[in-house]
Amino acid sequence: MASLRSINQDDLRNHNLSVVLDSLLRATEPMSRADLAKKTGLTKAAMSVLVSLMLDNEILVEGAPSGQSLYGRPSIPLEIKGGCLCGMGLQANTDGYGVVVLDLDGSVVGEQWVDADMANADERAIFARLDELALQQEEALAKKGYVLAGTGLALPGLVTDDMRLLGARNLGWERLDLKQFDVIKRLDPVACNEANAAALAQVPGYATQRKDSGRIKPTDSFLYMSTDVGIGGAVIREGRVVSGDHGFGGELGHVSVDMRGPVCRCGRRGCLEVYAGRRSMVSAAGIASSDAAATRSAIDELIDRWHQRDAQTVAVVEKALEAMASVIASTINVCDVDVVMLGGLWARFEPELIRRIERMVRPQVLAYPEVEASVLVADIVDRPALMGAAEIGLRRFIDNPLRFMKQN
């Protein structure tokens, strides 16, 4: 029998710091030492030591005393201190590539996005350019005194834990060893499918300060659907991605809705992507074809024609609605979640269309009416995968805070 690893004082302190940081980030208002002790179950003495360590390392800052506590002492709120730690997100997508840097307090420190036609783009050139963009951000961070906690990389395909991209058909990339690129060697990012990253961007307090008490709570479960050129998905269970044994979970675009339907790029017939994917809808509406169907101008034209009630476009959207509702309901029946968040193309349509999807989904859920599914537009719709990648980078600090702190 293998021996269990012993837990030393630093291991315990590291764990407790992570718990406290999670509590602070998920809160909508500053918390005092007493609040944190009650929330985490740690003793006041232990909390005092942990808070002092984070104050000394400029992770936290004390606010002005706010009245009196139960014992007559002023309650001193604790807040995340900006300007200290950050995470970097990198992304290569069908419409370009870019980088963003997020502060632990949730503010954007720096960002740059390059619009480009990425169909069959040269992977070496793209990753070399990403390296240049990242280096520019790193130089700016060094001047500002930031510590880069980690980096995330979002890609539109299947990514393995050992940094291999098995395929990104919409980019024309297959069997790519990501470790060959300088930016990967230097930054050692956590690479993942773009839908997973975009879903994590919707989780409040995942790795940056929660801003408000919105529709989704930090420990909620939901299904996220990323509707771009292709369609991806991710199941979030209590604030964490359920990625499956190999990290490939959530490929909702390749759930078949018609076994006799058109052939998909993946080789199967009638996949959701051939009905509700951006490229497929633009082509079916007669707006553009091939690579031109993936451009922003083409999708703008699709939405304009929908609003003008163009007959061909309306028929395409109606067919896509049926396919979306079918796949959403099937996924709810399998995964037992009752909240669905839509990002990408479908987030650009009017609210009534989203409500229609909801009305179509509900009766297809086996537990209806006891379970009434809610279909929402995602809160983060501007480059969500890029933002999520930066949060993934920052999560390296949350999960292992002592690595970035000096101890007396």
C-alpha positions as CSV (number, residue, x, y, z in Angstrom):
1,M,0.0,0.0,0.0
2,A,1.3,3.4,-0.9
3,S,2.0,5.7,2.0
4,L,-0.1,8.8,2.4
5,R,1.6,12.1,2.0
6,S,2.0,13.8,5.4
7,I,0.6,17.3,5.8
8,N,3.0,19.8,7.4
9,Q,2.3,23.3,8.8
10,D,2.9,25.0,5.4
11,D,0.4,22.7,3.7
12,L,-2.3,23.5,6.3
13,R,-1.6,27.2,6.1
14,N,-1.7,27.1,2.3
15,H,-5.0,25.4,2.4
16,N,-6.5,27.8,4.9
17,L,-5.2,30.8,2.9
18,S,-6.9,29.4,-0.2
19,V,-10.2,29.0,1.7
20,V,-10.0,32.6,3.0
21,L,-9.2,34.0,-0.4
22,D,-12.1,32.1,-2.0
23,S,-14.4,33.5,0.7
24,L,-13.2,37.1,0.1
25,L,-13.4,36.9,-3.7
26,R,-16.9,35.4,-3.7
27,A,-18.3,38.0,-1.3
28,T,-20.1,41.1,-2.7
29,E,-19.0,43.3,0.2
30,P,-15.8,43.5,2.3
31,M,-15.5,41.1,5.2
32,S,-14.0,41.5,8.6
33,R,-11.8,39.0,10.4
34,A,-14.8,38.0,12.4
35,D,-16.9,37.5,9.3
36,L,-14.2,35.4,7.7
37,A,-13.7,33.3,10.8
38,K,-17.5,32.6,10.9
39,K,-17.6,31.9,7.2
40,T,-14.7,29.5,7.1
41,G,-14.9,27.8,10.5
42,L,-11.4,28.8,11.4
43,T,-10.5,30.1,14.8
44,K,-10.1,33.9,15.3
45,A,-6.5,33.3,16.3
46,A,-5.8,31.4,13.1
47,M,-7.6,34.1,11.1
48,S,-5.6,36.8,12.6
49,V,-2.3,35.1,11.5
50,L,-3.6,34.5,8.0
51,V,-4.9,38.0,7.5
52,S,-1.6,39.5,8.9
53,L,0.3,37.4,6.3
54,M,-1.9,38.7,3.5
55,L,-1.7,42.3,4.7
56,D,2.1,42.0,4.9
57,N,2.3,40.7,1.3
58,E,-0.1,43.5,0.1
59,I,-2.8,41.0,-1.0
60,L,-5.3,42.6,1.2
61,V,-5.9,46.1,2.5
62,E,-7.8,47.3,5.5
63,G,-10.7,49.6,5.0
64,A,-12.1,52.3,7.4
65,P,-13.7,50.8,10.6
66,S,-17.4,50.3,10.1
67,G,-19.2,50.7,13.4
68,Q,-18.8,48.2,16.2
69,S,-18.7,44.5,16.4
70,L,-20.6,42.3,19.0
71,Y,-17.8,42.9,21.5
72,G,-17.7,46.7,21.2
73,R,-14.6,46.8,18.9
74,P,-14.7,48.4,15.6
75,S,-15.2,46.1,12.6
76,I,-12.4,46.6,10.1
77,P,-13.4,45.5,6.6
78,L,-10.8,43.7,4.5
79,E,-10.5,44.2,0.7
80,I,-8.5,42.8,-2.1
81,K,-5.7,45.2,-2.9
82,G,-5.3,45.9,-6.6
83,G,-2.0,46.5,-8.3
84,C,-0.2,43.5,-6.9
85,L,-1.2,40.1,-8.5
86,C,-2.6,39.4,-12.0
87,G,-3.3,36.6,-14.4
88,M,-2.8,36.6,-18.2
89,G,-5.2,35.1,-20.7
90,L,-4.2,34.1,-24.3
91,Q,-6.6,33.0,-27.0
92,A,-6.5,31.9,-30.7
93,N,-9.9,31.8,-32.2
94,T,-11.6,31.8,-35.6
95,D,-11.7,35.6,-35.8
96,G,-8.3,36.4,-34.4
97,Y,-6.0,36.2,-31.4
98,G,-5.1,38.2,-28.4
99,V,-4.1,38.7,-24.8
100,V,-5.7,40.1,-21.7
101,V,-4.4,40.7,-18.1
102,L,-6.7,40.7,-15.1
103,D,-5.9,42.1,-11.7
104,L,-7.0,40.1,-8.7
105,D,-9.5,42.9,-8.0
106,G,-11.2,42.1,-11.3
107,S,-10.0,45.2,-13.3
108,V,-8.4,44.8,-16.7
109,V,-4.7,45.8,-16.6
110,G,-4.0,45.4,-20.3
111,E,-5.4,43.8,-23.4
112,Q,-4.8,43.6,-27.1
113,W,-6.8,41.7,-29.8
114,V,-5.8,41.3,-33.4
115,D,-8.7,40.7,-35.8
116,A,-7.6,38.1,-38.4
117,D,-9.0,35.5,-40.8
118,M,-7.7,32.4,-39.0
119,A,-8.9,29.7,-41.4
120,N,-5.9,27.5,-42.1
121,A,-3.6,30.1,-40.4
122,D,0.0,29.1,-39.8
123,E,0.2,27.9,-36.2
124,R,3.9,28.9,-35.8
125,A,3.2,32.4,-36.9
126,I,0.2,32.8,-34.7
127,F,2.0,31.5,-31.6
128,A,5.0,33.6,-32.3
129,R,2.7,36.6,-32.5
130,L,1.0,35.6,-29.2
131,D,4.5,35.5,-27.7
132,E,5.2,39.0,-28.8
133,L,1.9,40.3,-27.4
134,A,2.5,38.5,-24.1
135,L,6.0,39.9,-23.8
136,Q,4.7,43.4,-24.3
137,Q,2.2,42.9,-21.5
138,E,4.9,41.4,-19.3
139,E,7.1,44.4,-19.8
140,A,4.3,46.7,-18.8
141,L,3.5,44.6,-15.8
142,A,7.1,44.7,-14.6
143,K,7.1,48.5,-14.7
144,K,3.9,48.6,-12.7
145,G,5.2,46.2,-10.1
146,Y,2.8,43.3,-10.8
147,V,3.5,39.7,-10.1
148,L,2.1,37.4,-12.8
149,A,0.5,34.5,-11.0
150,G,-0.2,32.4,-14.1
151,T,-1.5,32.2,-17.6
152,G,-4.4,30.4,-19.3
153,L,-4.7,29.6,-23.0
154,A,-8.1,29.1,-24.7
155,L,-8.3,27.2,-28.0
156,P,-11.3,26.2,-30.1
157,G,-10.6,22.4,-30.0
158,L,-9.8,19.4,-27.9
159,V,-6.9,20.0,-25.6
160,T,-5.2,17.3,-23.5
161,D,-3.7,17.7,-20.1
162,D,-0.2,17.2,-21.6
163,M,-0.5,20.2,-23.8
164,R,-1.6,18.7,-27.1
165,L,-4.3,20.2,-29.3
166,L,-5.9,17.1,-30.9
167,G,-7.9,19.2,-33.4
168,A,-9.2,22.6,-34.1
169,R,-11.0,22.1,-37.4
170,N,-12.2,25.6,-37.7
171,L,-8.5,26.7,-37.7
172,G,-7.3,23.8,-39.8
173,W,-5.0,22.7,-36.9
174,E,-4.6,19.0,-36.2
175,R,-2.4,17.0,-33.7
176,L,-0.5,20.0,-32.5
177,D,2.1,19.7,-29.8
178,L,1.7,23.0,-28.0
179,K,5.0,22.6,-26.0
180,Q,7.0,23.3,-29.2
181,F,6.1,27.0,-29.1
182,D,8.2,29.6,-27.2
183,V,5.3,31.2,-25.5
184,I,4.2,27.9,-24.0
185,K,7.7,27.0,-22.8
186,R,8.1,30.4,-21.2
187,L,4.7,31.0,-19.6
188,D,3.7,27.3,-19.0
189,P,0.0,28.2,-19.4
190,V,-3.0,26.0,-18.5
191,A,-4.5,25.2,-21.9
192,C,-8.2,24.4,-22.3
193,N,-11.1,24.4,-24.7
194,E,-12.5,27.9,-25.2
195,A,-16.0,26.9,-24.0
196,N,-14.6,25.8,-20.7
197,A,-12.7,29.1,-20.3
198,A,-15.8,31.1,-21.3
199,A,-18.0,29.2,-18.8
200,L,-15.5,29.9,-16.0
201,A,-15.7,33.6,-16.9
202,Q,-19.3,33.5,-15.9
203,V,-18.6,32.2,-12.4
204,P,-18.5,35.2,-10.0
205,G,-15.5,35.2,-7.7
206,Y,-13.8,32.3,-9.5
207,A,-10.4,34.0,-9.3
208,T,-11.2,37.7,-9.3
209,Q,-13.3,39.9,-7.0
210,R,-17.1,39.4,-7.3
211,K,-18.8,42.6,-8.4
212,D,-22.4,42.1,-7.4
213,S,-25.0,39.7,-6.4
214,G,-26.1,38.8,-9.9
215,R,-28.2,35.9,-11.3
216,I,-25.5,33.3,-10.8
217,K,-23.9,32.6,-7.4
218,P,-20.3,31.3,-7.1
219,T,-21.4,27.8,-6.2
220,D,-24.2,27.5,-8.7
221,S,-24.4,24.8,-11.4
222,F,-25.3,25.6,-15.0
223,L,-24.9,24.7,-18.6
224,Y,-22.9,27.1,-20.8
225,M,-23.3,27.1,-24.5
226,S,-20.7,28.9,-26.6
227,T,-22.2,29.6,-30.1
228,D,-19.5,30.7,-32.5
229,V,-18.4,29.4,-35.9
230,G,-18.8,26.1,-34.1
231,I,-20.7,25.3,-30.9
232,G,-19.1,24.3,-27.7
233,G,-20.4,23.8,-24.2
234,A,-19.4,23.3,-20.6
235,V,-21.2,22.0,-17.5
236,I,-20.4,24.0,-14.4
237,R,-21.1,22.1,-11.2
238,E,-20.9,24.1,-8.0
239,G,-18.5,26.6,-9.6
240,R,-16.2,24.1,-11.3
241,V,-16.0,22.8,-14.8
242,V,-17.0,19.1,-15.3
243,S,-14.6,18.3,-18.1
244,G,-14.8,14.4,-18.0
245,D,-12.0,11.8,-17.8
246,H,-10.0,13.2,-20.7
247,G,-11.0,16.9,-20.5
248,F,-13.2,16.7,-23.6
249,G,-16.6,17.0,-22.1
250,G,-19.1,19.6,-23.4
251,E,-18.9,19.1,-27.2
252,L,-22.5,20.0,-27.6
253,G,-22.1,21.1,-31.2
254,H,-21.6,17.5,-32.2
255,V,-24.7,16.1,-30.6
256,S,-26.9,14.8,-33.5
257,V,-30.4,16.2,-33.9
258,D,-31.1,14.4,-37.2
259,M,-29.5,11.1,-38.1
260,R,-30.3,11.8,-41.8
261,G,-29.2,15.4,-41.7
262,P,-26.3,17.2,-43.5
263,V,-22.8,15.8,-43.0
264,C,-20.9,17.8,-40.3
265,R,-17.2,18.6,-40.5
266,C,-16.7,16.0,-37.8
267,G,-18.0,13.3,-40.2
268,R,-21.3,12.7,-38.4
269,R,-24.7,13.6,-39.7
270,G,-27.2,16.2,-38.4
271,C,-25.0,17.7,-35.7
272,L,-26.3,20.8,-33.9
273,E,-23.4,22.8,-35.4
274,V,-24.7,22.3,-39.0
275,Y,-28.0,24.0,-38.0
276,A,-27.1,26.5,-35.3
277,G,-23.4,27.2,-35.9
278,R,-22.5,30.7,-37.1
279,R,-21.0,29.6,-40.4
280,S,-23.8,27.1,-41.1
281,M,-26.6,29.7,-40.5
282,V,-24.9,32.3,-42.7
283,S,-24.5,29.9,-45.5
284,A,-28.0,28.5,-45.3
285,A,-29.4,32.1,-45.3
286,G,-27.5,32.7,-48.6
287,I,-25.4,35.5,-47.2
288,A,-21.9,34.0,-47.7
289,S,-20.2,30.6,-48.0
290,S,-17.0,28.9,-47.1
291,D,-14.5,31.0,-45.0
292,A,-16.4,34.2,-45.8
293,A,-19.4,32.9,-43.8
294,A,-17.4,33.1,-40.6
295,T,-16.7,36.8,-40.7
296,R,-18.2,39.3,-38.4
297,S,-19.8,41.3,-41.3
298,A,-21.6,38.1,-42.4
299,I,-23.1,37.5,-39.0
300,D,-24.1,41.2,-38.7
301,E,-25.9,40.7,-42.0
302,L,-27.7,37.6,-40.7
303,I,-29.0,39.5,-37.7
304,D,-30.0,42.4,-39.8
305,R,-32.0,40.2,-42.1
306,W,-33.6,38.4,-39.1
307,H,-34.8,41.8,-37.8
308,Q,-36.1,42.6,-41.3
309,R,-38.0,39.3,-41.3
310,D,-36.3,38.0,-44.5
311,A,-38.1,34.8,-45.2
312,Q,-35.0,32.6,-45.9
313,T,-33.2,33.9,-42.8
314,V,-36.3,33.4,-40.6
315,A,-36.6,29.8,-41.7
316,V,-32.9,29.2,-40.9
317,V,-33.2,30.8,-37.4
318,E,-36.4,28.8,-36.7
319,K,-34.7,25.5,-37.6
320,A,-31.7,26.5,-35.5
321,L,-34.0,27.3,-32.5
322,E,-35.6,23.8,-32.7
323,A,-32.2,22.1,-32.8
324,M,-30.8,24.3,-29.9
325,A,-33.9,23.5,-27.8
326,S,-33.5,19.8,-28.4
327,V,-29.9,19.6,-27.5
328,I,-30.3,21.8,-24.4
329,A,-33.2,19.7,-23.1
330,S,-31.2,16.5,-23.7
331,T,-28.2,17.8,-21.9
332,I,-30.4,18.9,-18.9
333,N,-31.9,15.4,-18.8
334,V,-28.4,13.9,-18.7
335,C,-26.6,16.4,-16.4
336,D,-29.5,17.5,-14.2
337,V,-28.9,21.3,-14.3
338,D,-31.7,23.8,-14.7
339,V,-29.9,27.0,-15.7
340,V,-28.5,27.5,-19.2
341,M,-26.3,30.4,-20.2
342,L,-25.9,31.3,-23.9
343,G,-22.9,33.1,-25.2
344,G,-21.6,34.1,-28.7
345,L,-24.0,34.5,-31.6
346,W,-27.2,33.7,-29.7
347,A,-26.5,36.3,-27.1
348,R,-26.8,39.0,-29.8
349,F,-30.5,38.2,-30.5
350,E,-33.3,40.0,-28.8
351,P,-34.5,38.8,-25.3
352,E,-37.8,37.5,-26.7
353,L,-35.9,34.9,-28.8
354,I,-34.1,33.6,-25.7
355,R,-37.4,33.4,-24.0
356,R,-38.7,31.3,-26.9
357,I,-35.9,28.9,-26.5
358,E,-36.7,28.6,-22.8
359,R,-40.4,27.9,-23.6
360,M,-39.3,25.2,-26.1
361,V,-36.9,23.6,-23.7
362,R,-39.1,23.3,-20.6
363,P,-41.6,20.7,-21.8
364,Q,-38.8,18.5,-23.2
365,V,-37.2,18.2,-19.7
366,L,-38.3,14.9,-18.1
367,A,-38.8,16.5,-14.7
368,Y,-41.0,19.3,-16.0
369,P,-42.9,21.1,-14.4
370,E,-41.2,20.3,-11.1
371,V,-38.0,21.5,-12.8
372,E,-38.4,24.6,-14.9
373,A,-35.3,25.3,-16.9
374,S,-34.1,28.9,-17.2
375,V,-32.3,30.1,-20.3
376,L,-30.2,33.2,-19.9
377,V,-27.8,35.4,-21.9
378,A,-24.3,35.1,-20.4
379,D,-23.2,38.0,-18.2
380,I,-19.7,38.1,-19.9
381,V,-20.2,38.3,-23.6
382,D,-17.2,40.3,-24.8
383,R,-14.3,37.8,-25.4
384,P,-15.4,35.5,-22.5
385,A,-12.9,32.7,-23.3
386,L,-10.1,35.2,-23.2
387,M,-11.3,36.6,-19.9
388,G,-11.8,33.1,-18.5
389,A,-8.3,32.1,-19.5
390,A,-6.9,35.0,-17.4
391,E,-9.0,33.8,-14.5
392,I,-7.6,30.4,-14.9
393,G,-4.1,31.9,-14.7
394,L,-5.0,33.8,-11.5
395,R,-6.4,30.6,-10.0
396,R,-2.8,29.4,-9.7
397,F,-2.4,31.9,-6.9
398,I,-5.7,31.1,-5.2
399,D,-4.9,27.4,-5.2
400,N,-1.3,27.8,-4.0
401,P,-1.0,31.2,-2.3
402,L,2.1,30.6,-0.3
403,R,4.1,30.2,-3.5
404,F,3.6,33.9,-4.0
405,M,4.1,35.1,-0.4
406,K,7.0,35.9,1.8
407,Q,6.7,34.5,5.4
408,N,8.4,35.9,8.4
